[in-house]
Amino acid sequence: MPRSAPSIVAAEIFTKAAQPVIPVGEGLVLRAWLRRDALEVFGAFQDPAIRRWHVRSADSVEEVEDWVDAWARSWRGAVDANWAVADSRTGRIAGRVSLREMVLPQGYAEVAYWVAPHARGRGVAPRAVAAMTAWAFEVAGFHRLELRHSVHNAQSCRVAAKSGFALEGVNRSAALHEDGWHDMHLHARVRGDRLGEATVSPWLQDATVSRAATEEMFTVAVPEPRSGQVADVRPGRVTDAHAEREPDARANPQPVVPGAETQPVVRRPPRHRAGRRLSGRFGFAGP
């Protein structure tokens, strides 16, 4: 049955054109994946943080060569768009950014990324995501990009905010990790949003929504990166570190720390389809 509305993104952008090289700044570019990148990707996936958040491990360079080949082929098939974040002079791999699960008629895709351990601490992820997002909106014509990460992945939450992806809610028990099911933060950008705007959806900020009632009903836990404690997403609330392993503990937050402000997070149903690939969709593994 023919569509009653035209496709938002033309498939020919992918099927009839080479994958573009996108400048990131400070000596980095986004470029297509090459088979020779497999050795560096294999090394990156020895990092515990990348393995944890991406729920994927690499057993051999030969296995990773298959991944890299698939990442490169996906462009021509208009399935995914995967870029290597690379040094523009040496070609060394600093990370990966991707538009996944693309639905071209609706102008929709999911954002995924990781940064190699040697490249962390330089703002690589926010800059790479911002460069890819600008291309997606301004050149390809996407309408909406979503970014999901585990509520326990505080670094990825910061990357999303720096990249202009507003927090829209929480997908409950939406991704299976090695330690069990994780709630997932849902961030999104819509074409026309500007970098630096509010990092929380205006819907969540609507004064007609009862803040107190929302806070009590919808609570998730995020680990404090240095203290080892697990902080409620409402700033100022802290639960025991074992809340990450015992879901019931997250439902009983401790009293508010004096002077702290609060911000509710509303859970929303997960968008993911049954059988969706797990690899690469859980977000960033380091700053």
PLY file of the C-alpha trace (Angstrom):
ply
format ascii 1.0
element vertex 287
property float x
property float y
property float z
element edge 286
property int vertex1
property int vertex2
end_header
0.00 0.00 0.00
1.55 3.35 -1.01
2.24 5.93 1.68
-0.05 8.94 1.81
2.85 11.20 2.80
6.30 11.49 1.20
9.35 10.01 2.91
11.02 12.54 5.21
14.53 11.27 4.39
15.37 10.11 0.87
16.97 6.66 0.74
19.16 7.86 -2.13
21.22 9.87 0.38
22.61 6.49 1.44
22.15 4.19 -1.53
23.49 6.52 -4.24
26.11 8.59 -2.46
29.37 7.91 -0.67
29.44 8.26 3.09
30.61 11.81 3.87
33.59 12.82 5.95
32.33 15.20 8.66
34.70 17.54 10.53
34.47 17.35 14.30
37.13 19.90 15.21
40.38 19.74 17.16
41.92 17.32 14.68
39.07 14.79 14.56
36.75 13.74 11.73
33.88 11.31 11.26
34.66 8.92 8.40
33.56 5.57 7.03
34.86 2.43 8.71
37.77 0.57 7.11
38.70 -3.08 7.60
42.09 -2.06 8.97
40.29 -0.35 11.91
39.38 -3.76 13.35
42.53 -4.10 15.47
41.87 -0.79 17.24
38.19 -1.62 17.76
39.21 -4.98 19.23
41.48 -3.11 21.66
38.70 -0.69 22.60
36.36 -3.57 23.43
38.81 -4.91 25.99
37.74 -1.92 28.10
35.32 -3.02 30.85
33.17 0.12 30.56
32.55 -0.32 26.83
31.73 -4.00 27.31
29.37 -3.18 30.18
27.27 -0.52 28.52
27.23 -2.07 25.04
26.61 -5.63 26.26
29.07 -6.96 23.74
32.54 -8.47 23.88
35.14 -9.15 21.19
36.87 -12.52 21.22
39.17 -12.00 18.23
40.29 -9.47 15.65
38.69 -11.65 12.98
35.32 -11.30 14.71
35.70 -7.52 14.85
36.60 -7.44 11.14
33.10 -8.80 10.50
31.63 -6.02 12.67
33.55 -3.34 10.80
32.52 -4.77 7.42
28.89 -4.75 8.54
29.15 -1.15 9.78
30.50 -0.09 6.38
27.87 -2.03 4.39
24.97 -0.66 6.42
25.36 2.75 4.77
24.63 1.43 1.28
21.66 -0.50 2.59
20.22 2.62 4.26
19.89 0.58 7.47
22.33 2.32 9.82
24.91 5.07 9.44
28.11 4.27 11.32
31.08 6.61 11.50
34.55 6.11 12.93
35.69 9.05 15.03
39.29 9.30 13.86
42.35 11.51 14.05
42.45 13.45 10.79
46.24 13.08 10.48
47.11 9.65 11.84
43.78 7.88 11.31
43.83 6.54 14.88
40.38 5.57 16.14
38.97 7.69 18.98
35.48 6.21 18.99
32.30 5.52 17.08
29.03 7.38 16.48
26.00 5.92 14.75
22.48 6.55 13.55
20.76 3.24 14.19
17.33 1.74 13.58
16.69 4.38 10.93
13.08 4.81 9.79
13.57 7.04 6.75
9.87 7.64 5.92
9.42 9.13 9.40
12.81 10.82 9.59
13.69 8.90 12.77
16.88 7.27 14.07
18.59 6.32 17.33
21.98 7.71 18.34
24.70 5.42 19.71
28.35 6.08 20.54
31.44 5.03 22.41
34.87 6.55 23.02
38.14 4.62 23.22
39.89 4.83 26.61
42.88 6.78 25.24
40.61 9.55 23.89
38.51 10.20 26.99
38.54 13.46 28.91
38.71 15.61 25.74
35.00 16.10 25.05
35.15 13.73 22.08
31.68 12.24 22.52
29.66 15.49 22.72
31.51 17.00 19.77
31.17 13.87 17.63
27.47 13.47 18.44
26.86 17.16 17.74
28.63 16.93 14.35
26.65 13.84 13.33
23.39 15.38 14.55
24.00 18.55 12.54
24.53 16.45 9.40
21.41 14.38 10.12
19.16 17.43 10.48
20.69 19.90 8.05
21.83 17.61 5.21
19.87 14.36 5.42
16.67 15.99 6.71
15.89 13.78 9.73
13.07 15.01 11.94
13.74 13.31 15.30
16.74 11.59 16.87
16.52 9.62 20.11
19.29 8.68 22.51
18.89 6.02 25.21
21.25 4.93 27.95
21.05 3.05 31.21
19.98 5.21 34.15
23.17 4.00 35.84
25.36 5.49 33.09
25.90 9.00 34.45
28.60 9.86 31.88
26.23 9.17 29.00
23.59 11.37 30.59
26.08 14.25 30.62
27.00 13.64 26.98
23.33 13.71 25.99
22.80 17.02 27.78
25.93 18.60 26.27
24.78 17.45 22.81
21.40 19.14 23.21
19.29 16.00 23.70
16.49 16.83 26.12
15.53 14.28 28.76
11.98 13.13 27.96
11.46 10.30 30.41
12.41 6.79 31.46
11.75 3.49 29.68
11.21 0.99 32.48
13.10 -2.32 32.40
13.94 -1.72 28.75
17.41 -3.23 28.28
18.96 -6.46 29.51
22.50 -6.08 30.83
24.76 -8.68 32.44
23.49 -7.69 35.89
19.81 -7.72 34.92
17.20 -5.41 33.41
17.98 -1.69 33.39
15.65 1.28 33.16
16.74 3.55 30.31
16.78 7.33 30.10
15.14 8.61 26.92
16.66 11.78 25.44
15.72 13.30 22.09
16.36 16.14 19.71
13.89 17.35 17.11
14.88 19.30 14.03
14.78 22.96 14.97
16.00 22.42 18.53
19.05 24.48 19.31
22.12 23.49 21.26
22.04 25.06 24.69
18.25 24.91 25.12
16.69 23.23 28.17
17.99 19.69 28.66
14.68 18.57 30.14
11.59 18.34 27.97
9.17 21.27 28.47
6.46 18.67 29.11
8.30 17.57 32.24
8.62 21.20 33.30
4.90 21.92 32.88
3.64 23.49 36.09
0.37 21.59 35.73
2.19 18.33 36.46
2.35 17.71 40.20
6.07 17.68 40.97
5.68 16.03 44.37
3.37 13.30 43.09
5.56 12.65 40.06
8.69 12.39 42.19
7.17 9.81 44.48
5.77 7.69 41.64
8.64 7.78 39.16
12.12 7.40 40.57
15.30 5.97 39.09
18.80 5.64 40.48
22.04 6.92 38.96
25.49 6.14 40.39
27.61 8.95 41.69
30.83 8.53 39.66
33.25 9.01 42.55
31.44 8.31 45.81
30.27 4.80 45.01
26.78 5.73 46.16
23.76 5.67 43.91
22.00 9.01 43.60
18.35 9.39 42.72
17.91 11.42 39.52
16.19 13.97 41.70
19.29 15.93 42.85
19.87 15.61 46.55
18.41 12.11 47.03
20.74 9.21 47.67
20.15 5.50 48.10
22.56 2.72 49.00
24.91 1.45 46.31
23.23 -1.96 46.34
20.17 -0.34 44.73
21.84 -0.98 41.38
21.55 -4.72 42.02
18.30 -4.77 43.98
15.47 -2.94 42.19
13.34 -2.78 45.34
15.90 -0.56 47.01
15.39 2.10 44.37
11.73 2.39 45.23
12.54 3.63 48.76
14.64 6.81 48.45
16.11 8.37 51.56
15.14 11.88 52.73
16.05 14.91 50.65
19.40 16.51 51.40
18.72 20.03 52.75
19.04 22.78 50.16
18.79 20.50 47.14
16.35 21.14 44.33
14.29 18.40 42.74
13.41 17.48 39.17
10.87 14.76 38.35
11.45 12.08 35.76
8.43 10.47 34.14
8.53 6.93 32.87
7.25 6.32 29.36
6.69 3.06 27.46
9.72 1.72 25.57
9.78 2.19 21.80
12.02 -0.74 21.00
10.69 -3.62 18.96
10.96 -7.29 19.89
14.12 -8.84 18.56
16.03 -5.55 18.22
19.78 -5.93 18.29
21.35 -5.24 21.65
24.82 -4.20 20.52
25.72 -0.55 20.57
22.40 0.90 21.75
23.14 1.58 25.40
25.21 4.70 25.07
28.52 6.12 25.99
31.12 4.36 28.11
33.27 7.25 29.27
33.79 11.03 29.18
0 1
1 2
2 3
3 4
4 5
5 6
6 7
7 8
8 9
9 10
10 11
11 12
12 13
13 14
14 15
15 16
16 17
17 18
18 19
19 20
20 21
21 22
22 23
23 24
24 25
25 26
26 27
27 28
28 29
29 30
30 31
31 32
32 33
33 34
34 35
35 36
36 37
37 38
38 39
39 40
40 41
41 42
42 43
43 44
44 45
45 46
46 47
47 48
48 49
49 50
50 51
51 52
52 53
53 54
54 55
55 56
56 57
57 58
58 59
59 60
60 61
61 62
62 63
63 64
64 65
65 66
66 67
67 68
68 69
69 70
70 71
71 72
72 73
73 74
74 75
75 76
76 77
77 78
78 79
79 80
80 81
81 82
82 83
83 84
84 85
85 86
86 87
87 88
88 89
89 90
90 91
91 92
92 93
93 94
94 95
95 96
96 97
97 98
98 99
99 100
100 101
101 102
102 103
103 104
104 105
105 106
106 107
107 108
108 109
109 110
110 111
111 112
112 113
113 114
114 115
115 116
116 117
117 118
118 119
119 120
120 121
121 122
122 123
123 124
124 125
125 126
126 127
127 128
128 129
129 130
130 131
131 132
132 133
133 134
134 135
135 136
136 137
137 138
138 139
139 140
140 141
141 142
142 143
143 144
144 145
145 146
146 147
147 148
148 149
149 150
150 151
151 152
152 153
153 154
154 155
155 156
156 157
157 158
158 159
159 160
160 161
161 162
162 163
163 164
164 165
165 166
166 167
167 168
168 169
169 170
170 171
171 172
172 173
173 174
174 175
175 176
176 177
177 178
178 179
179 180
180 181
181 182
182 183
183 184
184 185
185 186
186 187
187 188
188 189
189 190
190 191
191 192
192 193
193 194
194 195
195 196
196 197
197 198
198 199
199 200
200 201
201 202
202 203
203 204
204 205
205 206
206 207
207 208
208 209
209 210
210 211
211 212
212 213
213 214
214 215
215 216
216 217
217 218
218 219
219 220
220 221
221 222
222 223
223 224
224 225
225 226
226 227
227 228
228 229
229 230
230 231
231 232
232 233
233 234
234 235
235 236
236 237
237 238
238 239
239 240
240 241
241 242
242 243
243 244
244 245
245 246
246 247
247 248
248 249
249 250
250 251
251 252
252 253
253 254
254 255
255 256
256 257
257 258
258 259
259 260
260 261
261 262
262 263
263 264
264 265
265 266
266 267
267 268
268 269
269 270
270 271
271 272
272 273
273 274
274 275
275 276
276 277
277 278
278 279
279 280
280 281
281 282
282 283
283 284
284 285
285 286
